[in-house]
Amino acid sequence: MSEPTGRRGISRRRFVGYLIAGTTLTVAADLRLGTPAEASVPSAPQIAALYDLEDLETHAGLPTANLIKVTINSDGTASFALPRAEVGQGITTSTAMILAEELDLPVEKVQVSLAPARPELVFNQITGGSNTTVSTYTPIRVAASIAKGALLKAAAVELGYAVDELTTKLGVVSGPNGSSVTYGKLASKAASSTTRATKTELKARSSFSVVGTAQNRVDARDIVTGKKQFTMDLQVPDALPTMLCRAPGLNGRPATLKNKDAVLKMPGVTDVAVVQTGIAVRAKTFGQCIDAVRIIEADFGDGVVGTADDESVMAELRKAEIPLAVPKLPLLGVQVDTDFEFMFRSSAALETNCAIADVRDDHATIWSGLKSPIVAQGKIAEAIGLPQDKVTVHVVTGGGSFGHKLFHDPALEAARVSKAMGKPVKLMWHRVDEPRQGRMHPMVTSRCRATMLGDQVLTFEQRHTSVATDFSHGLGEMLVATAADLPPGLAGVGLSQSIFLLTQDLPYNFGAVTQLLDETDTRFNTGSMRSIYSQDVACASELTVDLMAKKAKKDPLAFRLANIKYPEVKAVLEKVAEVGNWGRTMAPGTAQGIAVHREYKGATAFLVEIDCRPETVNRKVTNGVTGPRVTKVVVAVDAGLVINPRGVEAQMMSAASDGIGLALTNSTHLKDGHFLEGSWDNYFYTREWNAPFEFECVILPSSSDQPGGVGEAGVPASFAAVACAYARATGTVPKRFPINHDTLSFDVKPYTPSVPESPTDGLSHTY
C-alpha cells in the first residue's frame, strides 16, 4: 500500500468495489470515496495550476464511477463497454491495455465496445478535454482487479491451493504443481449470487508489463482494410440515404418548397420533407440525393448574420475588448505590447456529419458518433416529443471529431427528418455543408502586455476576446452542477470565463500574471477545436515571450529557462532543445522556433524549423496552396503515466499538422454573410506537400502514477512554435493567423444549389 490519503481505508492502490449478481463474473468500481485532487483548491488567479478542467471532469464523474462494469466471459475474454466515444484518438486500445494489465490477459482477449447513452451516468459519459484516460484509468483498474481477485478465489477451490500460492498469466491461473485453469472455465464459478462490496489492491506500477509498452491500435487493420464500421457503413433496415438542401445564408430556415412534385419524380427519390434546417431528400443512393437537391426550388429566410464579413465581425470584437490593467509606458522599465487576430477555422473531420435515425410513434433509435450521447438523447427526445427513456442512442466509432462530435447536430437533424417522413433515414451532410453551415472555431483577438525591468519581468497580462464558444454539449451543465466545489476564484464568474480560467496556466514566473477572456457575438455555430482556447492563447503569449527575450537581449530558449515556473516544463524544453539542436546555424530565410505549453496534467514543447525562402514559398503544386514550409519538427512531452507510447506519438504528429495549418494556411472566410469555403479542396489544412521531412517525438519518463491527457496537449505549443519560427525567419511578427488568410486562393462554389454537382472525372484529379 502507498501512504493513506487521509480518508480512512482508502489509498492510491487500495479501493472498494462490487461483485455484481449474475451468471458470469461481473464487477464494478466504487470511487465515491476515491482519491482527492492532487493539490489544494486555490484562492488566487492561475487557478488551473492547482485545479483544472481535468479535475472538474474527473470529479464530476466520480459519483457514478461504480456503474462502470467489467465482465469475464466463458470463452476467457473480458468485455467492457466504454462510456466514451472513440473518434480516432485510440482510447479503445489504451483501455484494452489497462484492462489487460490488471487482469493479466493478452490485449487481444479484451473486447472494448462503446456504451450507448446511459443517462444514469450523468456526467460520466462526455468525451472531451483529453480526459478519457485521466478519469477512467482508476475505475477500470479497480473493476479489473476485483474480477481477478474473484477468479483467484474460484481457482483456489478448483485447484486446491491457497490464493497466495496461485499465479496468473495470459488468462490462466496456475498452481505450484503446474496444474492450471483458464479464466473462461472460472467465469461462472467466480460469479456472485448477490451484489456485495469487496476490497481490492491494485497492481504496483513496478509490475506493469503491458502499460507503457508501444502497441498498435486494436482496430488498425480493420480501418485500413475497410472492415471497420462507421455510421455510414451500418446497414439498418430501410434506412435510405438522405441529404438536405440548405439555405444560402448561415442558419437560414426554409420558407416554401415550390417544386415538391418534380423532386419526387427524380430517379430513386422516395420522400421529401421540410424541416427547420432545410429540405430533406431521401433516395436509393446518395448520388440520387445530390441530383434531387440540386433541382429544388425553394425560398429561405435570411441568414442570422445578414451581410457580415470578416472585418465587420473583427470590428465587433475590438469593441468588446477588455482594457489592459497595467498603464502603458510606465515610469520604470520597458513594455512589450502585442496584438494578434485569429480568423474563423472549420473543425470538420474527414468523416462528414452523419447519423441514422429510426423514429416511430412510441420509440426512436439513433446511431451516430457522439461524444456527449446523454445530452443528445435528451435533446432528441424533446424535439420529437418522446420521453427520454424511449430514445435509444447508439454511440458509433467516429472518423475524427476535433470538437465536432461533442455536438449532436446530425443526430438531431436525422431524428427530425425520420419523424417527418415516418421512415428510417441514413443522413449525411454534404462536404460543402460543413464549412458553410457547420461549426467553427471562433474568431479571436488576443492582446498581451509585459512590463520588464532589465531582464526581470514584473507583470504579464493577456486579454483574449472571442466570438462566443458554444458549451451546450454538457460541459456547461457539469460546471453548474459542481459549482459548490469549485475554487473560490471562480465565484461569480461566467461559464466561458470559468472554462478559460480552468485551462490557462502561463508556465513562467512573470510577476503579476492575469489572463482573462471576454466573449461576444452569439450568432455563429461554434465549437471547441482541439484545446478550446489554448491554441490561440499560447500562440499569442509565446510570440510575446520571444519579443520579451529580444528586449532582454537573450536567446529565446535561455530567456524561457530563466523564467520557467515548473520543473516538468523545464525538462521538456531542455530535451526538445537538445534533440532538435537548438541554436544551430541556419541559412538566411530559414529559422528555428521553440514554444512550450502546460495543460492536461502534463507539459509539451515543440521545436520546428521553417523555410521561408522565395524558392520554397513560391513552389508550385497542382491545385495546392504552398507557401512557407516547416521542414523539421521535434516534440518533447511529459504526459504523466503513459499507457501507449505509440498513441502519444501519433497524437503529437497530428498536433504538428494542426499547428502548421493554423499558423500558415487553414481558415474560413466570411463575406456578405456567407462562408466561402466549400470542401477540403479549398480549405487548406496541412497537406503532404506542406508536411515536415523530419519528425521526432520524445516521451519523457514521469514519476506520476496517473495518466495525463494527450489528445489536445500538443496543439498549442505546435502552433506557437511555427509562428515563432516564421517571425524569426522573416523578421516580421505576424499579426493575423493564418498568415495567408488575406489571400483567397480558390474559386468560390455557388450557394444555389446548396451542393455542387457530383464529380464524374475523379481519375483525372489523381497524382
C-alpha positions in Angstrom: 0.0 0.0 0.0 1.0 3.6 -0.6 0.6 6.1 2.2 -3.1 6.8 3.0 -4.6 9.9 1.6 -6.3 11.0 4.8 -9.6 9.2 4.2 -9.6 6.1 6.4 -9.1 2.8 4.5 -8.6 4.5 1.1 -5.2 4.8 -0.6 -3.7 5.3 -4.0 -3.8 1.5 -4.5 -6.5 0.2 -2.2 -10.1 0.6 -3.2 -13.6 -0.7 -2.7 -15.8 -2.1 -5.5 -18.6 -4.6 -6.1 -19.2 -8.1 -7.2 -22.5 -7.9 -9.1 -25.0 -10.7 -9.0 -25.2 -12.7 -12.2 -24.4 -16.0 -14.0 -20.9 -14.9 -15.1 -18.3 -12.7 -13.3 -19.3 -9.0 -13.5 -17.6 -6.4 -11.3 -17.8 -2.6 -10.8 -15.6 0.0 -9.2 -16.7 2.4 -6.4 -14.7 5.6 -6.3 -17.2 7.7 -4.3 -14.6 7.7 -1.5 -11.8 7.9 -4.1 -8.7 9.9 -4.4 -9.0 13.6 -3.9 -7.5 16.3 -6.0 -3.7 16.3 -6.2 -3.5 19.8 -4.8 -5.5 22.1 -2.5 -8.1 24.3 -4.0 -6.5 27.7 -4.9 -7.8 31.1 -4.0 -5.9 33.2 -6.5 -5.6 33.7 -10.3 -3.9 31.0 -12.4 -6.5 28.6 -11.0 -5.5 25.9 -13.5 -2.2 25.4 -11.7 -4.0 23.7 -8.9 -7.5 22.8 -10.1 -8.0 22.5 -13.8 -10.6 21.3 -16.3 -9.3 17.7 -15.9 -10.1 17.8 -12.2 -13.5 19.2 -12.9 -14.4 16.4 -15.4 -12.9 13.7 -13.3 -14.6 14.7 -10.1 -18.0 15.2 -11.9 -17.8 11.5 -12.9 -16.9 10.1 -9.5 -20.4 9.6 -8.2 -21.3 7.2 -11.0 -17.9 5.5 -11.3 -19.4 2.4 -9.7 -21.7 2.0 -12.7 -18.7 1.1 -15.0 -18.6 -2.7 -15.3 -16.2 -5.3 -16.5 -17.4 -8.8 -17.4 -15.3 -12.0 -17.8 -16.9 -14.3 -20.4 -17.0 -18.1 -20.6 -14.5 -18.0 -23.6 -11.9 -16.4 -21.4 -12.3 -12.9 -22.9 -13.1 -9.7 -20.9 -15.8 -7.3 -22.1 -16.1 -3.7 -21.3 -18.5 -1.1 -22.7 -16.5 2.2 -22.5 -18.8 5.2 -21.7 -16.8 7.4 -24.0 -16.5 7.9 -27.8 -13.7 6.6 -29.9 -13.1 9.1 -32.7 -9.6 8.1 -33.8 -7.7 9.0 -30.6 -7.1 5.4 -29.7 -8.9 5.1 -26.4 -10.3 1.6 -27.1 -6.7 0.5 -27.5 -5.4 2.2 -24.3 -8.5 1.0 -22.4 -7.9 -2.6 -23.5 -4.2 -2.3 -22.4 -5.3 -1.0 -18.9 -7.7 -4.0 -18.5 -5.2 -6.5 -19.9 -2.6 -5.2 -17.4 -4.7 -5.5 -14.3 -6.3 -8.8 -15.4 -3.1 -10.5 -16.7 -4.8 -11.1 -20.0 -3.5 -10.7 -23.6 -4.6 -7.4 -25.1 -6.3 -9.3 -27.9 -8.6 -11.0 -25.4 -10.0 -7.8 -24.1 -13.1 -6.6 -26.0 -13.8 -2.9 -25.7 -17.0 -1.6 -27.2 -18.7 1.8 -26.9 -21.6 2.1 -24.5 -24.9 3.5 -25.7 -26.3 6.6 -24.0 -26.7 5.8 -20.3 -28.5 8.7 -18.5 -27.7 7.2 -15.1 -24.0 8.0 -15.7 -25.0 11.8 -15.6 -21.6 13.5 -16.3 -19.6 10.3 -16.7 -20.3 9.9 -20.5 -18.7 13.0 -22.0 -15.6 12.7 -24.2 -13.7 15.9 -24.2 -10.9 17.9 -22.7 -8.4 15.0 -23.2 -10.0 13.5 -20.1 -10.9 9.9 -21.0 -7.9 8.1 -19.7 -7.4 10.5 -16.9 -10.9 9.9 -15.5 -11.4 6.2 -16.3 -7.9 4.8 -15.5 -8.5 4.1 -11.9 -12.2 2.9 -12.1 -11.3 0.5 -14.8 -8.3 -0.8 -12.9 -10.4 -1.3 -9.8 -13.1 -3.3 -11.6 -10.4 -5.4 -13.3 -8.6 -6.0 -10.0 -11.8 -7.2 -8.3 -12.5 -9.5 -11.2 -9.1 -11.1 -11.0 -9.5 -11.5 -7.2 -12.7 -13.3 -7.7 -11.2 -15.6 -10.3 -8.3 -16.4 -8.0 -10.7 -17.4 -5.2 -12.6 -19.6 -7.6 -9.3 -21.1 -8.8 -8.2 -21.8 -5.2 -11.2 -24.0 -4.8 -10.7 -25.7 -8.2 -7.0 -26.3 -7.8 -6.9 -26.9 -4.1 -4.3 -24.2 -3.2 -4.4 -21.0 -1.2 -4.9 -17.8 -3.2 -1.4 -16.5 -2.4 0.1 -19.7 -3.9 -1.5 -19.1 -7.3 -0.2 -17.1 -10.2 -1.9 -15.6 -13.2 -0.6 -15.2 -16.7 -2.3 -14.6 -20.1 -5.7 -15.6 -18.8 -4.6 -18.7 -17.0 -4.4 -19.4 -13.2 -1.6 -21.8 -12.3 -0.8 -23.7 -9.1 2.6 -24.6 -7.7 2.4 -28.1 -9.1 1.8 -27.0 -12.7 -2.0 -27.5 -12.6 -4.0 -24.7 -14.2 -7.4 -23.5 -15.1 -8.4 -20.8 -17.6 -10.4 -17.6 -16.8 -13.1 -18.9 -19.1 -13.6 -22.1 -17.0 -13.7 -20.0 -13.9 -16.1 -17.2 -15.1 -19.3 -18.8 -14.0 -17.8 -20.3 -10.8 -16.5 -16.9 -9.8 -19.9 -15.2 -10.4 -21.6 -13.8 -7.3 -25.2 -14.7 -6.5 -25.6 -11.4 -4.7 -24.2 -7.9 -5.2 -21.8 -7.2 -2.5 -18.9 -4.8 -1.7 -15.4 -6.1 -1.8 -11.9 -4.6 -1.3 -9.0 -4.8 -3.7 -5.4 -3.7 -4.1 -4.2 -2.6 -7.5 -1.1 -3.9 -9.1 2.1 -1.9 -8.4 3.5 0.1 -11.2 6.8 -1.7 -10.9 4.9 -4.9 -12.0 3.5 -3.4 -15.2 4.2 -5.4 -18.4 1.6 -4.0 -20.8 1.0 -0.4 -19.7 3.9 1.7 -21.0 4.7 -0.6 -24.0 4.1 0.5 -27.6 1.0 -1.1 -29.0 -0.6 -0.9 -32.5 -4.2 0.1 -32.4 -6.5 -2.8 -31.9 -8.6 -1.7 -34.8 -5.8 -0.6 -37.2 -6.1 -3.4 -39.6 -9.9 -3.1 -39.8 -9.6 0.6 -40.5 -7.1 0.3 -43.4 -8.9 -2.7 -45.0 -12.3 -1.1 -44.8 -13.7 -3.6 -42.3 -14.2 -1.0 -39.6 -17.8 0.0 -39.2 -18.5 3.8 -39.1 -22.0 5.3 -39.1 -22.4 5.3 -42.9 -21.3 1.6 -43.0 -24.1 0.4 -40.8 -26.9 -1.5 -42.5 -30.1 -0.5 -40.7 -33.2 -2.0 -42.4 -34.9 0.5 -44.7 -32.6 3.4 -43.7 -32.1 5.0 -47.1 -29.6 7.8 -48.0 -30.8 11.2 -47.0 -29.4 14.7 -47.7 -30.6 18.3 -47.2 -30.9 21.4 -49.4 -29.8 24.2 -47.1 -30.2 27.9 -47.1 -27.6 30.2 -48.8 -27.3 32.2 -45.6 -25.9 31.0 -42.2 -28.7 29.2 -40.3 -31.4 30.4 -42.7 -34.6 28.4 -42.5 -36.8 27.1 -45.3 -40.0 29.0 -46.0 -41.5 27.5 -49.2 -40.8 24.4 -51.3 -42.0 25.3 -54.8 -41.5 22.1 -56.8 -42.0 19.1 -54.5 -43.7 17.0 -57.2 -40.7 17.5 -59.5 -38.3 16.4 -56.8 -40.3 13.3 -56.0 -40.1 12.3 -59.7 -36.4 12.3 -59.7 -34.7 8.9 -60.1 -34.6 6.9 -56.8 -36.3 9.6 -54.7 -38.8 8.2 -52.2 -39.5 11.1 -49.9 -39.2 14.9 -49.5 -39.8 16.7 -46.2 -39.3 20.3 -44.9 -37.5 20.5 -41.5 -36.2 23.5 -39.7 -32.6 23.2 -41.1 -33.5 22.6 -44.7 -35.4 20.5 -47.2 -34.6 16.8 -46.8 -34.5 14.3 -49.7 -34.5 10.5 -49.2 -33.4 8.3 -52.1 -31.9 5.0 -53.0 -28.4 6.4 -53.3 -26.5 9.5 -52.1 -25.8 10.4 -55.8 -29.6 10.5 -56.4 -30.0 12.6 -53.3 -27.5 15.1 -54.7 -29.2 15.3 -58.0 -32.6 15.9 -56.4 -31.2 18.5 -54.0 -29.8 20.4 -57.0 -33.2 20.9 -58.7 -35.0 22.1 -55.6 -36.7 25.5 -55.9 -37.3 27.0 -52.6 -37.5 30.2 -50.6 -35.4 30.5 -47.5 -35.3 33.0 -44.7 -32.4 35.3 -44.3 -29.2 34.1 -42.6 -28.6 35.1 -39.0 -25.5 37.2 -39.7 -27.0 39.3 -42.5 -24.2 40.7 -44.7 -21.5 40.3 -42.1 -17.9 39.7 -43.2 -14.5 39.1 -41.6 -13.8 42.7 -41.0 -17.2 43.6 -39.5 -17.0 40.7 -37.1 -13.5 41.7 -36.2 -14.7 45.3 -35.5 -17.3 44.0 -33.1 -14.6 42.0 -31.3 -12.5 45.1 -31.0 -15.4 47.0 -29.4 -15.7 44.2 -26.8 -12.1 44.0 -25.8 -11.3 44.3 -22.0 -8.8 47.1 -21.3 -5.3 46.1 -20.2 -4.8 46.9 -16.5 -1.2 48.0 -16.4 -0.8 51.5 -17.7 1.1 52.0 -20.9 4.7 53.3 -20.7 5.4 53.0 -17.0 7.9 55.3 -15.4 10.3 52.5 -14.8 11.3 49.7 -17.2 10.1 48.8 -20.6 7.0 47.2 -22.1 6.3 44.7 -24.8 2.8 45.1 -26.3 1.4 42.6 -28.8 -1.9 42.3 -30.6 -3.0 39.3 -32.7 -6.0 38.2 -34.7 -7.1 34.6 -35.3 -9.7 34.1 -38.0 -12.6 31.6 -38.2 -11.5 28.0 -38.7 -13.5 24.9 -39.6 -13.3 22.0 -37.2 -14.8 19.5 -39.7 -13.4 16.0 -39.5 -12.7 13.7 -42.5 -16.0 11.9 -41.7 -18.8 14.3 -42.6 -21.6 14.9 -40.1 -23.8 11.9 -40.3 -26.4 9.8 -38.4 -29.0 7.1 -38.8 -32.4 7.6 -37.2 -35.5 5.4 -37.0 -38.3 7.3 -35.3 -41.6 5.5 -34.6 -44.7 6.7 -32.8 -43.6 5.2 -29.4 -39.8 4.9 -29.6 -36.8 6.1 -31.6 -33.3 4.6 -32.3 -30.3 6.7 -33.2 -26.8 5.7 -34.5 -24.1 8.3 -34.6 -20.6 9.2 -33.5 -21.5 11.1 -30.3 -19.1 12.4 -27.6 -22.0 13.6 -25.4 -24.7 11.0 -26.0 -26.8 11.7 -22.9 -27.3 15.3 -23.9 -28.1 14.2 -27.4 -30.6 11.7 -26.1 -32.4 14.4 -24.1 -32.5 16.9 -26.9 -33.7 14.4 -29.5 -36.4 13.2 -27.2 -37.6 16.8 -26.6 -37.5 17.6 -30.4 -39.6 14.5 -31.4 -42.0 14.5 -28.5 -40.9 11.3 -26.7 -39.8 10.5 -23.2 -36.0 10.3 -22.9 -36.2 6.6 -22.0 -37.9 5.9 -25.3 -35.0 7.1 -27.3 -32.1 4.7 -27.7 -28.8 6.3 -28.7 -26.0 4.0 -30.0 -22.5 5.5 -30.0 -20.6 4.6 -33.2 -16.9 5.0 -33.7 -16.3 8.4 -35.4 -14.0 9.2 -38.2 -12.4 12.2 -36.3 -14.0 14.9 -34.2 -11.9 17.9 -33.3 -14.8 19.2 -31.2 -17.5 18.5 -33.8 -18.9 15.3 -32.3 -19.4 16.9 -28.9 -22.5 18.3 -30.6 -25.4 16.2 -31.8 -26.3 18.3 -34.9 -26.6 15.5 -37.4 -28.3 13.1 -35.0 -31.0 15.7 -34.1 -31.5 16.6 -37.7 -31.8 12.9 -38.7 -34.4 12.3 -36.0 -36.5 15.3 -37.2 -36.3 14.1 -40.8 -37.2 10.5 -39.8 -40.2 11.7 -37.9 -41.3 14.0 -40.7 -41.0 11.2 -43.3 -42.2 8.4 -41.0 -39.3 6.2 -42.2 -35.7 5.4 -41.2 -33.1 7.6 -42.7 -29.3 7.4 -43.2 -28.5 11.1 -43.2 -25.2 12.6 -44.4 -24.1 16.2 -44.7 -22.5 17.1 -48.0 -18.9 18.1 -47.6 -19.9 21.6 -48.7 -22.4 21.9 -45.8 -19.8 21.7 -43.1 -17.7 24.8 -43.6 -20.7 26.8 -44.6 -23.3 25.7 -42.1 -21.3 23.6 -39.6 -19.3 24.5 -36.5 -16.3 26.8 -36.5 -13.5 27.6 -34.1 -14.3 31.3 -33.2 -12.7 34.4 -34.5 -10.4 35.8 -31.7 -8.2 38.7 -30.8 -5.5 38.2 -28.2 -3.5 41.1 -26.7 -0.5 40.8 -24.3 1.4 43.4 -22.3 4.6 42.6 -20.4 6.4 45.1 -18.1 10.1 44.5 -17.7 12.9 46.0 -15.6 16.1 44.8 -17.2 15.7 41.1 -17.9 13.2 40.7 -15.0 9.5 40.5 -15.8 7.3 42.5 -13.4 3.9 41.9 -15.0 2.3 39.9 -17.8 -1.3 40.3 -18.8 -3.3 38.8 -21.6 -6.8 39.8 -22.8 -8.5 37.3 -25.0 -11.6 38.4 -26.9 -13.6 35.8 -28.8 -16.8 35.2 -30.7 -18.8 33.1 -28.2 -17.9 29.4 -27.8 -20.9 27.1 -27.6 -20.8 24.8 -24.5 -24.3 23.4 -24.7 -22.8 19.9 -25.2 -22.8 19.1 -21.4 -19.7 20.8 -20.1 -21.7 23.8 -19.1 -24.1 21.7 -17.1 -21.2 19.9 -15.5 -19.7 23.2 -14.3 -23.0 24.4 -12.9 -23.6 21.1 -11.1 -20.2 21.2 -9.4 -20.2 24.9 -8.7 -20.3 24.4 -4.9 -16.9 22.5 -5.0 -15.1 24.9 -7.4 -12.2 27.1 -6.4 -13.2 30.5 -4.8 -11.5 32.3 -7.8 -14.4 31.1 -10.0 -17.2 32.6 -7.8 -19.4 34.9 -9.8 -17.6 34.1 -13.0 -19.5 33.3 -16.2 -19.4 29.9 -17.9 -16.9 30.7 -20.6 -14.6 32.6 -18.3 -14.7 29.6 -15.9 -13.6 27.2 -18.6 -10.9 29.7 -19.7 -9.5 30.0 -16.2 -9.6 26.2 -15.7 -7.4 25.7 -18.8 -4.9 28.6 -18.7 -1.7 28.4 -16.7 1.2 30.5 -18.0 4.3 28.4 -17.2 6.6 31.4 -16.4 7.5 33.4 -13.3 6.5 36.7 -14.8 5.5 38.6 -11.7 1.8 39.6 -11.5 0.1 37.4 -14.2 -3.5 37.8 -15.4 -5.2 36.1 -18.3 -8.8 37.0 -18.9 -11.5 36.2 -21.5 -14.4 38.2 -22.9 -16.8 36.7 -25.4 -19.3 38.4 -27.6 -21.5 37.7 -30.7 -23.5 34.5 -30.3 -24.7 34.3 -33.9 -22.3 31.7 -35.2 -22.2 27.9 -34.9 -19.1 27.4 -32.8 -17.3 24.6 -31.0 -14.1 23.7 -29.3 -11.5 22.7 -31.9 -8.9 20.7 -30.1 -7.7 22.6 -27.0 -10.6 25.1 -26.7 -9.0 28.5 -26.1 -5.4 27.3 -25.6 -4.2 27.2 -29.2 -4.7 30.9 -29.7 -3.7 31.9 -26.2 -0.4 30.0 -26.4 0.4 31.3 -29.9 -0.1 34.9 -28.7 1.8 34.5 -25.4 4.7 32.6 -26.8 5.2 35.1 -29.6 5.2 37.8 -26.9 7.8 35.8 -24.9 10.1 35.8 -28.0 9.8 39.6 -28.2 10.5 39.9 -24.5 13.6 37.8 -24.9 14.7 40.2 -27.7 14.1 43.2 -25.3 16.2 41.4 -22.7 18.9 40.7 -25.3 18.6 36.9 -24.6 18.2 33.8 -26.7 14.5 32.7 -26.7 15.3 29.4 -25.1 17.6 30.9 -22.4 15.0 33.5 -21.6 12.3 30.8 -21.1 14.5 28.6 -19.0 15.5 31.6 -16.8 11.8 32.3 -16.0 10.3 28.8 -16.1 8.0 28.0 -13.2 7.6 24.2 -13.3 10.3 21.5 -13.4 8.4 19.4 -15.9 8.1 22.3 -18.3 11.9 23.0 -17.9 12.6 19.3 -18.6 10.6 19.2 -21.9 12.2 22.5 -23.0 15.7 21.3 -22.3 15.0 17.9 -24.0 13.5 19.4 -27.2 16.3 21.9 -27.5 18.9 19.1 -27.1 17.3 16.7 -29.5 16.4 19.4 -32.0 19.9 21.0 -31.9 18.5 24.4 -30.9 20.7 27.3 -32.0 22.4 25.6 -34.9 23.4 27.8 -37.8 20.5 28.3 -40.3 20.6 29.7 -43.8 19.0 33.1 -44.4 15.3 32.9 -44.8 15.1 29.8 -42.6 14.9 29.6 -38.8 14.0 27.6 -35.7 11.1 28.3 -33.4 10.5 26.9 -29.9 7.5 27.0 -27.7 6.0 25.2 -24.6 2.6 24.6 -23.1 1.4 23.2 -19.8 -2.1 21.7 -19.6 -3.9 18.3 -19.3 -1.7 17.3 -16.3 1.5 17.5 -18.5 3.8 19.6 -20.5 4.7 19.7 -24.2 7.5 21.5 -26.0 7.9 21.9 -29.8 10.9 22.9 -31.8 10.4 23.5 -35.5 12.5 24.6 -38.5 10.9 26.6 -41.3 11.9 27.5 -44.8 10.6 30.9 -45.9 13.0 31.4 -48.9 11.3 32.5 -52.1 12.0 29.3 -54.0 10.1 27.4 -51.3 7.3 29.9 -50.7 6.6 30.1 -54.5 6.9 26.4 -55.4 4.0 25.1 -57.4 1.7 22.2 -56.6 -1.2 21.4 -58.8 -4.4 22.8 -57.2 -2.5 23.3 -54.0 -1.5 26.1 -51.7 2.2 26.1 -50.8 3.9 29.0 -49.0 6.5 28.6 -46.2 7.3 25.0 -45.3 8.0 23.5 -41.9 10.9 21.1 -42.7 11.5 19.6 -39.2 9.5 19.0 -36.0 10.8 17.8 -32.7 8.5 17.4 -29.7 9.2 16.5 -26.1 6.2 15.6 -23.9 5.6 14.8 -20.3 2.2 13.1 -20.3 2.3 11.6 -16.8 1.9 7.8 -16.8 1.8 6.9 -20.5 -0.4 3.9 -21.3 0.6 3.5 -25.0 3.7 5.4 -26.2 2.7 4.8 -29.8 -0.6 6.5 -29.3 1.2 9.5 -27.7 3.5 9.8 -30.7 0.5 9.7 -33.1 -1.2 12.4 -31.2 1.9 14.6 -31.3 2.3 14.0 -35.0 -1.3 15.1 -35.6 -0.7 18.1 -33.3 2.2 19.1 -35.5 0.0 19.0 -38.6 -2.7 21.1 -36.8 -0.1 23.7 -35.7 1.3 24.0 -39.2 -2.1 24.6 -40.7 -3.3 27.0 -38.0 -0.2 29.2 -38.4 0.2 29.1 -42.2 -2.8 28.0 -44.3 -6.2 26.9 -42.9 -9.0 29.3 -42.1 -12.5 30.1 -43.4 -13.5 33.4 -45.0 -16.8 35.3 -44.2 -18.1 37.6 -47.0 -21.6 39.0 -47.4 -23.0 36.7 -44.7 -21.5 33.5 -46.4 -18.6 31.4 -45.5 -16.7 31.0 -48.8 -15.0 27.6 -48.3 -17.0 24.7 -49.7 -14.9 21.5 -49.1 -11.4 20.2 -48.4 -10.3 21.3 -51.9 -10.4 24.9 -50.8 -10.0 24.6 -47.0 -6.2 24.3 -46.9 -5.4 22.1 -43.9 -1.8 20.8 -43.9 -1.2 18.7 -47.0 1.6 16.2 -47.6 3.5 18.9 -49.6 3.5 21.1 -46.5 4.4 18.4 -44.0 7.8 18.3 -42.5 10.5 16.0 -43.8 11.6 15.1 -40.3 9.5 14.3 -37.2 10.7 13.1 -33.8 8.8 12.6 -30.6 10.5 12.2 -27.3 8.3 11.0 -24.4 9.9 11.9 -21.1 9.7 9.4 -18.2 7.4 10.6 -15.5 7.2 9.9 -11.8 3.4 10.3 -11.8 1.2 7.3 -11.2 -1.6 8.9 -13.1 -2.0 9.5 -16.8 -2.2 12.9 -18.3 -4.3 13.9 -21.4 -2.6 13.9 -24.8 -5.4 14.3 -27.4 -5.1 18.1 -27.4 -1.9 18.7 -25.5 0.4 19.3 -28.4 -1.6 21.8 -30.5 -0.9 25.0 -28.6 2.9 24.6 -28.5 2.9 23.3 -32.1 1.0 26.4 -33.4 3.2 28.7 -31.3 6.5 27.2 -32.4 5.6 27.5 -36.1 4.5 31.2 -35.6 7.8 31.9 -33.7 9.9 30.2 -36.4 8.1 32.2 -39.1 8.8 35.5 -37.2 12.5 34.7 -36.8 12.9 33.6 -40.4 11.2 36.6 -42.0 12.0 39.3 -39.4 8.3 40.1 -39.3 5.9 39.1 -36.5 2.6 38.1 -38.0 -0.5 40.0 -36.7 -3.2 37.8 -38.2 -3.4 34.0 -38.4 -3.1 32.0 -40.6 -0.6 34.2 -42.4 -2.2 33.6 -45.8 -5.8 34.4 -44.7 -5.9 37.7 -46.7 -5.1 35.9 -50.0 -8.1 34.0 -51.5 -6.6 31.0 -53.3 -9.7 29.4 -54.9 -12.8 29.9 -56.9 -15.9 30.0 -54.7 -18.5 27.3 -55.2 -22.1 28.5 -55.8 -24.5 28.7 -52.9 -27.6 27.9 -55.0 -28.0 25.0 -55.4 -26.5 24.3 -52.0 -24.4 21.4 -53.1 -22.2 21.1 -56.2 -22.7 18.5 -59.0 -21.4 15.0 -58.3 -18.0 14.7 -59.9 -17.6 12.3 -62.9 -13.9 12.8 -63.6 -12.3 11.8 -60.4 -9.4 9.9 -62.0 -8.2 13.0 -63.8 -7.5 14.6 -60.4 -5.2 11.9 -59.1 -1.4 12.2 -58.9 
